[in-house]
Amino acid sequence: MSSYFKHLCMLSPAESGHEADWKEGDEWKREAIDEQIKAIKESEFDVEFSGDTTSLGLRFVGKKVIFAAPSSTAAKAGVKPGSLFVKIGDKLLTNSTSAINMTIRMTLKKSKPFNVTFRHPTARERAIEGGGSSSTSEKRGGSSYDGSSEVARLKAELKVVQAKLSTEKKLRDNEQQQTMIWKQLLNTQVAELEKAHKVAESQLKIMSEKAEESRQKFESAIKEKDSLKEQLLKTSGHLAEIKKELESERKQRDSISKENEQLEHKINKQAMQLKDVTLMFNNGQQLMLSAHKRIGELELKLKEAEESEMKTALQGKEMEITRLKRKIGSLSHLKGAGTGGLGEGGHHQSGSSRSSSKSPSHKRRGGTEDDLDFKALYDNIDTDIGIHGEVVLLTSHCTGMIEKSHQDRLRHLFAALGYIYQEVDGGMDKSLRKFLCGKSGINTYPQVFMRSGEGESTGYVFIGDFEKVFEMNELGRIHSVFKGCAMTESGQRAAAAKEKNKRDNKGPGKINGENDLNNGNSAYSMPSTFRFSLLDHL
């Protein structure tokens, strides 16, 4: 059953059993049900009863009123037979005579003004209730009207009316009996109240006597209170002093505890810093060892290159001497010839001179080229291979302690060098992490990239991992690699100063600013940026 039809049956009990009138096939006529509910709501009206009302002056069966006393308040307000109860006060009523009677009695006991909501039956309700009489009248209008059946119907209706009258009489008798019972209860309550009044008077007399005794005791208590108050004033001074001492001791204890906490925090922080510095120092020593090893390899290559250069120069000189000897032999052979031959010889000599003068020059140029190629091996340390763009640091928040330490050290390094970098969390951006790891070919953290271009033309170049970048810093190549990247103002000033220092330190016999190791300014010694990072940690 639809909830709409249930609500309609609660408002209009006559609709029970007429479910088919509100359905069209298997669908409910919701709009028609809503219109019927609206019509029922519009027919409601309130009747106000005073607090001294003893009876409503109505007889009813279920919610339906069957009699209204002409002089009653309800009848004067428009209630008549056929009207329906809706609610008493705020309480909705069901289609039960006993339940409505009980609600009315409970409301009348309160002896307070109250409202009762009634409504008139709708046209459909009147049509449903009058359906039997209309069919009978139709039969009367027909040609086959039977008087005996009409008499039987009237008798049946008479019996129904008599039964209703009997029921009403019983209800009225019940109400009279209840009224008698209420009167008896009231009389009994009055007698009990009189007895209670007498008892209360006797108790009041006793209480007055006790109150007098209490007053006397109270006066004596006041005197004792005054004496105790004087003693309290004397001891309050001592108590205030004790409280001050306790407060000062508590403050001292709190300050000591705070100092202890701060000391513990500082100790822990210094221990962590010491651990980081120790790790960085160990890594720095390893890098310095690798740098010195690299220096030895480069020195060996330099000696080998010098030896090969000298050998090549000697071979060239020997070949030149051989060619000159051949020319001298040819000139002596043509010495006795005529002027033309001499001129021709002179011409040949001139050509030979040009040839011989060209050959050493060519050899010197070849030597110079060899020198440039040889020095390019060392120039690789400071060659400007900078990639203009932005530094990208690939890190992860969910990695091991060693990787996190490496990430922090790279952050400190870039901050000390003054480079502006963008940090990418590989644990958060998985697609970019996959792309960058595909570029580098490794899956560890941290990694350093260079990014250039915008939009679809954006490109990434893998620079190295933690060890590679720190090795660049130790070898003094990091500014050359990251040249052209965005830097802070302090970083730009530091880079310019270092470039100027490198130009000032260049001199004869030194390859691209190679400095004296004894002066401590070699490109292979610990760079200032690394020392600054150590100071930052400390």
VOTIMI-926579 format. One record per residue (C-alpha): residue number from 1; x negated, y negated, z. Coordinates in Angstrom, 2 decimals, padded with zeros to 5 digits. Each point is the difference from the previous one (the first is absolute). Example, Ala and Ser with C-alpha at 12.3 -4.5 7.8 and 13.67 -1.06 7.14 Angstrom:
% residues 2
NODE   i      xx      yy      zz
NODE   1 -012.30  004.50  007.80
NODE   2 -001.37 -003.44 -000.66
This chain:
% residues 538
NODE   i      xx      yy      zz
NODE   1  000.00  000.00  000.00
NODE   2 -001.29 -003.45 -000.92
NODE   3 -001.08 -002.36  002.79
NODE   4  002.19 -002.68 -001.63
NODE   5  003.10  002.20  000.35
NODE   6 -000.91  000.93  003.62
NODE   7 -000.19 -003.70  000.85
NODE   8  003.38 -000.55 -001.68
NODE   9  001.57  002.86  002.03
NODE  10 -001.36 -001.53  003.25
NODE  11  001.66 -003.31 -000.86
NODE  12  003.21  001.57 -001.40
NODE  13  000.86  003.44  001.46
NODE  14  002.89  000.31 -002.50
NODE  15 -002.60  000.58 -002.77
NODE  16 -000.97  003.40  001.45
NODE  17  001.16  002.69 -002.38
NODE  18  000.17 -002.39 -002.98
NODE  19 -003.57  000.54 -001.12
NODE  20  001.04  000.78 -003.57
NODE  21  001.47 -003.52 -000.46
NODE  22 -003.51 -001.49  000.31
NODE  23 -001.80  002.34 -002.40
NODE  24 -000.22  000.07 -003.76
NODE  25 -001.25  003.43 -000.87
NODE  26 -002.99  000.58  002.26
NODE  27 -000.82 -003.70  000.36
NODE  28  001.25 -002.25  002.81
NODE  29  001.78 -003.26 -000.83
NODE  30 -002.31 -002.18  002.05
NODE  31  001.33 -003.30 -001.28
NODE  32  003.59  000.99  000.85
NODE  33 -001.09  001.19  003.47
NODE  34 -001.84 -003.30  000.57
NODE  35  003.11 -001.96 -001.02
NODE  36  002.18  002.02  002.41
NODE  37 -002.49 -000.54  002.87
NODE  38 -000.07 -003.72 -000.83
NODE  39  003.82 -000.15  000.09
NODE  40  000.02  001.74  003.40
NODE  41 -002.59 -002.47  001.38
NODE  42  001.96 -002.99 -001.26
NODE  43  003.19  001.16  001.78
NODE  44 -001.65 -000.01  003.45
NODE  45  001.00 -002.59  002.65
NODE  46 -000.92 -000.53  003.69
NODE  47  002.36 -000.28  003.00
NODE  48 -001.38 -001.54  003.20
NODE  49  001.20  001.30  003.38
NODE  50 -000.52 -001.75  003.34
NODE  51 -001.81  001.46  002.99
NODE  52  003.22  000.60  002.00
NODE  53  001.57  002.20 -002.72
NODE  54  001.28  003.30  001.43
NODE  55  001.43  001.49 -003.19
NODE  56 -000.19 -000.67 -003.74
NODE  57  003.76  000.64 -000.47
NODE  58 -000.66  002.47 -002.83
NODE  59  000.75  003.64 -000.74
NODE  60 -002.17  001.76 -002.54
NODE  61 -000.90  003.39 -001.44
NODE  62 -003.65  000.15 -000.92
NODE  63 -000.89 -003.40 -001.42
NODE  64  003.55 -000.68 -001.27
NODE  65  002.31 -002.25  002.07
NODE  66  003.59  001.41  000.16
NODE  67  001.50 -002.58  002.39
NODE  68 -000.86 -003.55  001.05
NODE  69  001.84 -001.73  002.88
NODE  70  001.49 -003.23 -001.40
NODE  71 -001.25 -002.10  002.95
NODE  72 -003.52  001.43 -000.03
NODE  73 -003.06 -001.97 -001.02
NODE  74 -000.73  002.46 -002.82
NODE  75  003.50 -000.38 -001.52
NODE  76 -000.25 -003.79  000.13
NODE  77 -003.36  000.23 -001.81
NODE  78  001.54  002.02 -002.87
NODE  79 -000.41  003.61  001.13
NODE  80  002.97  002.12 -001.10
NODE  81  000.81  003.68 -000.55
NODE  82 -002.31  001.31 -002.66
NODE  83 -002.94 -002.20  001.03
NODE  84 -003.28  001.80  000.71
NODE  85 -002.60 -000.32  002.77
NODE  86 -003.55 -000.81 -001.22
NODE  87 -002.09 -000.77  003.10
NODE  88  000.21 -001.25  003.59
NODE  89 -002.70 -002.58  000.64
NODE  90 -003.03  001.28 -001.93
NODE  91  000.91  003.70  000.28
NODE  92  001.42  001.66 -003.13
NODE  93  002.95  002.33  000.67
NODE  94  000.54  003.52 -001.31
NODE  95  003.34  001.47 -001.10
NODE  96  000.62  001.49  003.47
NODE  97  002.83 -001.13  002.29
NODE  98 -001.71  001.18  003.20
NODE  99 -003.28 -001.68 -000.93
NODE 100  001.75 -003.31 -000.73
NODE 101  001.96  000.22  003.30
NODE 102 -003.21  000.65  001.92
NODE 103 -001.71 -003.00 -001.66
NODE 104  002.97 -002.26  000.82
NODE 105  000.03  001.07  003.66
NODE 106 -003.75 -000.54  000.39
NODE 107  000.31 -003.45 -001.57
NODE 108  002.94 -001.03  002.22
NODE 109 -001.92  001.05  003.15
NODE 110 -002.62 -002.67 -000.69
NODE 111  002.65 -002.77  000.39
NODE 112 -001.74 -002.12 -002.63
NODE 113  001.35 -001.53 -003.23
NODE 114 -000.48  002.25 -003.02
NODE 115  000.88  000.23 -003.71
NODE 116  001.70  002.82 -001.85
NODE 117 -000.34  000.22 -003.80
NODE 118  003.04  001.25 -001.96
NODE 119  000.74  000.25 -003.69
NODE 120  003.07  000.44 -002.16
NODE 121  000.29  003.09 -002.22
NODE 122 -000.98 -000.43 -003.65
NODE 123  002.36  000.67 -002.90
NODE 124 -001.68  003.35 -000.63
NODE 125  000.43  001.08  003.64
NODE 126  003.70 -000.95 -000.11
NODE 127  000.38  001.92 -003.27
NODE 128 -001.70  003.09  001.50
NODE 129  002.19 -000.07  003.12
NODE 130  003.22 -000.68 -001.98
NODE 131 -000.59  002.62 -002.65
NODE 132  002.55  002.45  001.47
NODE 133  002.85 -002.54  000.24
NODE 134 -000.53 -001.21 -003.59
NODE 135  000.29  003.51 -001.36
NODE 136  003.19  000.49  002.02
NODE 137  001.52 -003.19 -001.38
NODE 138 -000.80  001.19 -003.51
NODE 139  001.87  003.20  000.73
NODE 140  002.98 -002.02  001.24
NODE 141  000.16 -001.89 -003.25
NODE 142  000.15  003.23 -002.00
NODE 143  003.12  001.82 -001.12
NODE 144 -000.71  003.05  002.20
NODE 145  000.11 -001.81  003.38
NODE 146  000.71  002.41  002.90
NODE 147  001.43 -001.55  003.22
NODE 148 -000.90  002.94  002.21
NODE 149 -003.67 -000.35 -000.77
NODE 150  000.18 -003.70  000.87
NODE 151  001.63  000.84  003.35
NODE 152 -002.71  002.55  000.70
NODE 153 -002.67 -002.55 -000.81
NODE 154  001.59 -002.57  002.29
NODE 155  000.20  002.55  002.78
NODE 156 -003.65  000.80 -000.46
NODE 157 -000.85 -003.69  000.13
NODE 158  002.19 -000.35  003.10
NODE 159 -001.91  002.81  001.66
NODE 160 -003.27 -001.71 -000.86
NODE 161  001.25 -003.27  001.47
NODE 162  001.21  001.78  003.12
NODE 163 -003.33  001.71  000.36
NODE 164 -001.74 -003.38 -000.33
NODE 165  002.37 -001.49  002.59
NODE 166 -000.70  002.91  002.32
NODE 167 -003.70 -000.50 -000.49
NODE 168  000.33 -003.71  000.66
NODE 169  002.02  000.71  003.14
NODE 170 -002.67  002.37  001.22
NODE 171 -002.63 -002.60 -000.73
NODE 172  001.99 -002.63  001.87
NODE 173  000.46  002.37  002.95
NODE 174 -003.73  000.68 -000.04
NODE 175 -000.70 -003.69  000.00
NODE 176  002.39 -000.53  002.95
NODE 177 -001.66  002.84  001.89
NODE 178 -003.39 -001.50 -000.71
NODE 179  001.29 -003.36  001.22
NODE 180  001.18  001.58  003.26
NODE 181 -003.34  001.71  000.39
NODE 182 -001.79 -003.30 -000.56
NODE 183  002.20 -001.70  002.58
NODE 184 -000.76  002.72  002.54
NODE 185 -003.70 -000.31 -000.76
NODE 186  000.20 -003.77  000.45
NODE 187  001.81  000.35  003.33
NODE 188 -002.58  002.49  001.17
NODE 189 -002.81 -002.31 -001.07
NODE 190  001.61 -002.95  001.85
NODE 191  000.25  002.04  003.21
NODE 192 -003.63  001.06 -000.37
NODE 193 -001.00 -003.60 -000.56
NODE 194  001.79 -001.09  003.19
NODE 195 -001.79  002.69  001.96
NODE 196 -003.28 -001.02 -001.56
NODE 197  000.73 -003.63  000.95
NODE 198  000.45  000.92  003.64
NODE 199 -003.18  002.05 -000.04
NODE 200 -001.83 -002.88 -001.67
NODE 201  001.18 -002.41  002.73
NODE 202 -001.34  002.27  002.73
NODE 203 -003.27  000.44 -001.89
NODE 204 -000.22 -003.76 -000.49
NODE 205  000.27 -000.52  003.76
NODE 206 -002.75  002.52  000.59
NODE 207 -002.15 -001.59 -002.71
NODE 208  000.46 -003.48  001.54
NODE 209 -001.31  001.34  003.30
NODE 210 -002.93  001.60 -001.75
NODE 211 -000.60 -003.25 -001.90
NODE 212 -000.30 -001.87  003.29
NODE 213 -002.54  002.51  001.23
NODE 214 -001.84 -000.29 -003.31
NODE 215 -000.05 -003.81  000.28
NODE 216 -001.64  000.22  003.40
NODE 217 -002.52  002.49 -001.32
NODE 218 -000.60 -002.29 -002.99
NODE 219 -000.82 -002.95  002.25
NODE 220 -002.50  002.07  001.92
NODE 221 -001.42  001.22 -003.31
NODE 222 -000.43 -003.61 -001.17
NODE 223 -002.07 -000.74  003.08
NODE 224 -002.16  003.05 -000.66
NODE 225 -000.30 -001.09 -003.61
NODE 226 -001.34 -003.41  001.02
NODE 227 -002.65  001.58  002.16
NODE 228 -000.95  002.44 -002.75
NODE 229 -000.14 -002.88 -002.48
NODE 230 -002.57 -001.77  002.16
NODE 231 -002.10  003.16  000.10
NODE 232  000.36  000.38 -003.76
NODE 233 -001.26 -003.52 -000.60
NODE 234 -003.06  000.79  002.04
NODE 235 -000.77  003.17 -001.93
NODE 236  000.84 -001.51 -003.45
NODE 237 -003.26 -001.99  000.03
NODE 238 -002.06  003.14  000.58
NODE 239  001.97  001.82 -002.70
NODE 240 -000.64 -002.79 -002.54
NODE 241 -003.74  000.21  000.65
NODE 242  000.03  003.77 -000.42
NODE 243  001.93 -000.37 -003.30
NODE 244 -002.57 -002.48 -001.32
NODE 245 -002.85  002.37  000.86
NODE 246  001.81  002.88 -001.70
NODE 247  000.69 -002.12 -003.09
NODE 248 -003.66 -001.06 -000.28
NODE 249 -001.13  003.62  000.38
NODE 250  002.50  001.09 -002.67
NODE 251 -001.29 -002.65 -002.41
NODE 252 -003.58  001.07  000.64
NODE 253  000.95  003.62 -000.63
NODE 254  001.78 -000.92 -003.25
NODE 255 -002.95 -002.08 -001.20
NODE 256 -002.43  002.82  000.82
NODE 257  002.18  002.53 -001.84
NODE 258  000.19 -002.33 -003.01
NODE 259 -003.76 -000.45  000.01
NODE 260 -000.45  003.77  000.18
NODE 261  002.33  000.48 -002.97
NODE 262 -001.82 -002.67 -002.00
NODE 263 -003.37  001.56  000.85
NODE 264  001.23  003.45 -001.03
NODE 265  001.34 -001.45 -003.25
NODE 266 -003.28 -001.78 -000.69
NODE 267 -001.99  003.15  000.82
NODE 268  002.13  002.08 -002.37
NODE 269 -000.24 -002.65 -002.71
NODE 270 -003.77 -000.28  000.38
NODE 271 -000.32  003.79 -000.06
NODE 272  001.96  000.14 -003.27
NODE 273 -002.05 -002.88 -001.43
NODE 274 -003.22  001.72  001.09
NODE 275  001.13  003.20 -001.68
NODE 276  000.79 -001.87 -003.24
NODE 277 -003.30 -001.89  000.13
NODE 278 -001.91  003.25  000.63
NODE 279  001.73  001.62 -002.97
NODE 280 -000.68 -003.04 -002.20
NODE 281 -003.64 -000.09  001.15
NODE 282 -000.45  003.69 -000.85
NODE 283  001.57 -000.56 -003.41
NODE 284 -002.23 -003.05 -000.50
NODE 285 -003.09  002.05  000.80
NODE 286  001.06  002.67 -002.47
NODE 287  000.56 -002.65 -002.65
NODE 288 -003.40 -001.57  000.74
NODE 289 -001.66  003.41 -000.33
NODE 290  001.74  000.56 -003.33
NODE 291 -001.04 -003.51 -001.10
NODE 292 -003.69  000.63  000.89
NODE 293  000.20  003.29 -001.85
NODE 294  001.37 -001.86 -003.00
NODE 295 -002.88 -002.52  000.29
NODE 296 -002.52  002.85 -000.12
NODE 297  001.66  001.46 -003.09
NODE 298 -000.02 -003.42 -001.71
NODE 299 -003.69 -000.54  000.86
NODE 300 -000.86  003.40 -001.54
NODE 301  001.94 -000.91 -003.11
NODE 302 -001.82 -003.36 -000.10
NODE 303 -003.44  001.67  000.13
NODE 304  001.02  002.51 -002.66
NODE 305  001.29 -002.84 -002.18
NODE 306 -003.24 -002.00  000.44
NODE 307 -002.11  003.01 -000.94
NODE 308  002.13  000.71 -003.08
NODE 309 -000.19 -003.69 -000.98
NODE 310 -003.82 -000.03  000.26
NODE 311 -000.26  003.20 -002.02
NODE 312  002.21 -001.45 -002.70
NODE 313 -002.04 -003.22 -000.07
NODE 314 -003.34  001.93 -000.29
NODE 315  001.34  002.14 -002.82
NODE 316  001.10 -003.16 -001.82
NODE 317 -003.42 -001.60  000.45
NODE 318 -001.75  003.12 -001.33
NODE 319  002.26  000.04 -003.04
NODE 320 -000.69 -003.72 -000.57
NODE 321 -003.76  000.55  000.25
NODE 322  000.26  002.84 -002.50
NODE 323  001.89 -002.20 -002.45
NODE 324 -002.53 -002.81  000.40
NODE 325 -002.87  002.37 -000.66
NODE 326  001.68  001.14 -003.19
NODE 327  000.44 -003.61 -001.11
NODE 328 -003.66 -000.82  000.72
NODE 329 -001.05  003.03 -002.06
NODE 330  002.11 -001.07 -002.93
NODE 331 -001.36 -003.56  000.19
NODE 332 -003.63  001.20  000.00
NODE 333  000.79  002.21 -002.97
NODE 334  001.32 -002.94 -001.98
NODE 335 -002.80 -002.39  001.06
NODE 336 -001.95  000.19 -003.25
NODE 337  002.99 -000.57 -002.23
NODE 338  000.72 -003.25 -001.83
NODE 339  001.80 -003.08  001.17
NODE 340  003.34  001.45 -000.95
NODE 341 -000.78  003.13  001.95
NODE 342 -001.13 -002.13  002.92
NODE 343  003.09 -002.06 -000.30
NODE 344  001.97  003.19 -000.14
NODE 345 -001.96  001.34  002.90
NODE 346  000.54 -003.26  001.74
NODE 347  003.61  000.39 -000.73
NODE 348 -000.07  003.47  001.40
NODE 349 -001.92 -001.26  002.95
NODE 350  002.51 -002.66  000.56
NODE 351  002.72  002.62 -000.28
NODE 352 -001.90  002.25  002.33
NODE 353 -000.44 -002.84  002.39
NODE 354  003.64 -000.65 -000.11
NODE 355  000.71  003.67  000.37
NODE 356 -002.45  000.34  002.84
NODE 357  001.25 -003.14  001.67
NODE 358  003.57  001.17 -000.37
NODE 359 -000.57  003.41  001.45
NODE 360 -001.26 -001.09  003.43
NODE 361  002.73 -002.54  000.20
NODE 362  002.54  002.66 -000.83
NODE 363 -001.60  002.23  002.60
NODE 364  000.25 -002.73  002.57
NODE 365  003.64 -000.44 -000.81
NODE 366  000.44  003.72  000.32
NODE 367 -001.74 -000.18  003.36
NODE 368  002.32 -002.80  001.07
NODE 369  003.03  002.06 -001.00
NODE 370 -001.39  002.93  001.94
NODE 371 -000.48 -002.31  002.97
NODE 372  003.62 -001.16 -000.27
NODE 373  001.26  003.56 -000.27
NODE 374 -002.19  001.00  002.93
NODE 375  001.12 -002.91  002.14
NODE 376  003.69  000.68 -000.88
NODE 377 -000.33  003.10  002.17
NODE 378 -000.65 -002.29  002.98
NODE 379  002.29 -002.76 -001.15
NODE 380  002.88  002.45  000.40
NODE 381 -000.10 -000.88  003.68
NODE 382  000.94 -003.64 -000.54
NODE 383  001.48  000.03 -003.51
NODE 384  003.29 -001.93 -000.22
NODE 385  002.52  002.79 -000.68
NODE 386  002.84 -001.85  001.75
NODE 387  003.59  000.83 -000.96
NODE 388  002.30 -002.99  000.36
NODE 389  003.18  000.92  001.83
NODE 390  001.29  000.85  003.47
NODE 391 -001.42  002.43  002.59
NODE 392  002.42  002.83  000.88
NODE 393 -000.60  002.10  003.14
NODE 394  001.84  003.36  000.01
NODE 395  000.58  001.12  003.62
NODE 396  002.42  002.18  001.97
NODE 397  001.51 -000.40  003.47
NODE 398  000.37  003.78  000.41
NODE 399 -003.58  001.24 -000.27
NODE 400 -002.81  001.17  002.27
NODE 401 -002.07 -002.02  002.47
NODE 402 -003.09 -000.07 -002.23
NODE 403  001.97 -001.26 -003.02
NODE 404  001.68 -002.66  002.16
NODE 405 -003.44 -001.08  001.24
NODE 406 -001.22 -000.25 -003.62
NODE 407  003.11 -002.03 -000.92
NODE 408 -000.62 -002.43  002.87
NODE 409 -003.64 -000.37 -000.96
NODE 410  000.89 -000.80 -003.62
NODE 411  002.50 -002.59  001.23
NODE 412 -002.72 -001.59  002.17
NODE 413 -002.44  000.13 -002.91
NODE 414  002.32 -001.79 -002.44
NODE 415  000.93 -002.51  002.70
NODE 416 -003.70 -000.67  000.74
NODE 417 -000.79 -000.37 -003.72
NODE 418  003.00 -002.30 -000.45
NODE 419  001.83  002.06 -002.68
NODE 420  003.78 -000.19 -000.16
NODE 421  001.33  003.54 -000.43
NODE 422  003.39  001.69 -000.26
NODE 423  000.47  003.07  002.17
NODE 424  002.20  002.82 -001.40
NODE 425  001.33  002.63  002.44
NODE 426 -000.11  003.30 -001.89
NODE 427  002.28  001.61  002.59
NODE 428  002.78 -002.48 -000.86
NODE 429 -000.41 -000.45 -003.79
NODE 430 -000.44  003.58 -001.27
NODE 431  000.30 -000.83 -003.71
NODE 432 -002.80 -002.61  000.12
NODE 433 -002.13  002.35  002.16
NODE 434  000.39  002.78 -002.60
NODE 435 -000.95 -002.40 -002.79
NODE 436 -003.08 -001.37  001.80
NODE 437 -001.20  003.45  001.15
NODE 438  000.31  001.12 -003.63
NODE 439 -002.26 -002.91 -000.97
NODE 440 -002.62  000.76  002.66
NODE 441  000.20  003.79 -000.06
NODE 442 -000.11  000.26  003.82
NODE 443  002.74  000.30  002.65
NODE 444 -001.76 -001.43  003.07
NODE 445  000.33 -003.40  001.69
NODE 446 -001.05 -002.77 -000.31
NODE 447 -000.55 -000.84 -003.69
NODE 448 -000.85 -003.35 -001.63
NODE 449  001.32 -001.10 -003.42
NODE 450 -000.06 -003.13 -002.15
NODE 451  003.29 -001.13 -001.50
NODE 452  000.25 -002.37 -002.98
NODE 453  002.81 -001.15 -002.27
NODE 454  003.69 -000.53  000.71
NODE 455  003.21  001.87 -000.77
NODE 456 -000.37  002.85 -002.49
NODE 457 -003.64 -000.94 -000.69
NODE 458 -001.05  000.60  003.62
NODE 459 -003.07  002.25  000.21
NODE 460 -001.93  001.63  002.87
NODE 461 -003.74  000.82  000.10
NODE 462 -001.30  002.36  002.69
NODE 463 -002.99 -001.52  001.84
NODE 464 -000.70  002.67  002.60
NODE 465  000.83  001.53  003.35
NODE 466 -001.20 -001.16  003.43
NODE 467 -003.56  001.35 -000.37
NODE 468 -000.42 -001.38 -003.54
NODE 469  001.18 -003.52  000.94
NODE 470 -002.22 -000.12  003.09
NODE 471 -002.96  001.23 -002.08
NODE 472  000.66 -002.91 -002.42
NODE 473 -000.05 -002.35  002.97
NODE 474 -003.26  001.47  001.32
NODE 475 -001.64 -000.30 -003.45
NODE 476  001.21 -003.60 -000.39
NODE 477  002.16  000.77 -003.07
NODE 478  003.43 -000.63  001.48
NODE 479  000.16 -003.70 -001.01
NODE 480 -000.97  000.91 -003.55
NODE 481  002.70  002.68 -000.23
NODE 482  002.74 -002.15  001.52
NODE 483 -001.08 -003.24 -001.70
NODE 484  003.04 -001.95 -001.26
NODE 485  002.40  001.46  002.59
NODE 486  002.11 -002.23  002.21
NODE 487 -001.91 -001.22  003.09
NODE 488  000.64 -002.19  003.00
NODE 489 -001.76 -003.37  000.24
NODE 490 -002.52  001.32  002.54
NODE 491 -000.67  003.02 -002.20
NODE 492 -000.62 -002.21 -003.04
NODE 493 -002.46 -002.14  001.95
NODE 494 -001.85  003.09  001.29
NODE 495 -000.19  001.51 -003.53
NODE 496 -001.33 -003.28 -001.47
NODE 497 -002.64 -000.24  002.74
NODE 498 -001.11  003.58 -000.61
NODE 499 -000.22 -000.58 -003.77
NODE 500 -002.13 -003.13  000.58
NODE 501 -002.24  001.91  002.43
NODE 502 -000.47  002.76 -002.59
NODE 503 -000.99 -002.53 -002.70
NODE 504 -002.43 -001.72  002.37
NODE 505 -001.69  003.30  000.91
NODE 506 -000.72  000.97 -003.66
NODE 507 -003.66 -000.37 -000.99
NODE 508 -002.77  001.38 -002.21
NODE 509 -000.63  003.69  000.33
NODE 510  003.45  000.56  001.55
NODE 511  002.80  001.67 -001.87
NODE 512  003.32 -001.91  000.11
NODE 513 -000.44 -001.45  003.44
NODE 514 -001.77  003.02  001.52
NODE 515 -001.38 -001.32  003.29
NODE 516 -002.84  000.90  002.25
NODE 517  001.04  002.83  002.31
NODE 518 -002.20 -001.43  002.73
NODE 519  002.09 -003.17  000.10
NODE 520  003.14  001.96  000.77
NODE 521  001.84 -001.55 -002.97
NODE 522 -000.01  002.99 -002.33
NODE 523  003.17  001.00 -001.79
NODE 524 -000.53  003.40  001.58
NODE 525 -000.02 -001.27  003.58
NODE 526  003.16 -000.23  002.04
NODE 527  002.07 -002.84 -001.62
NODE 528  001.25 -002.91  002.06
NODE 529  003.63  000.91 -000.70
NODE 530 -000.52  003.38  001.66
NODE 531 -001.65 -001.68  003.00
NODE 532  002.94 -002.40  000.20
NODE 533  002.42  002.93  000.05
NODE 534 -001.96  001.51  002.89
NODE 535  000.20 -003.32  001.87
NODE 536  003.75 -000.13 -000.65
NODE 537  000.36  003.44  001.59
NODE 538 -002.03 -001.10  003.01
